[in-house]
Amino acid sequence: MPLDDLLEQYAPNIMKAVSIEACQETSYNGKIYFMHMEKEE
């Protein structure tokens, strides 16, 4: 199940914090299926 709509609706701040490259790494056919979080140290 693609997460795009759910992320937009329930977690808009995550989409602002995650790089475009990270989203592209976890996408298939332009839809996000997985999100990995980058931990700041």
ABEGO torsion letter per residue (X at the ends): XBAAAAAAAABAAAAAABBAAAAAAABBGGBBABBBBBBBX
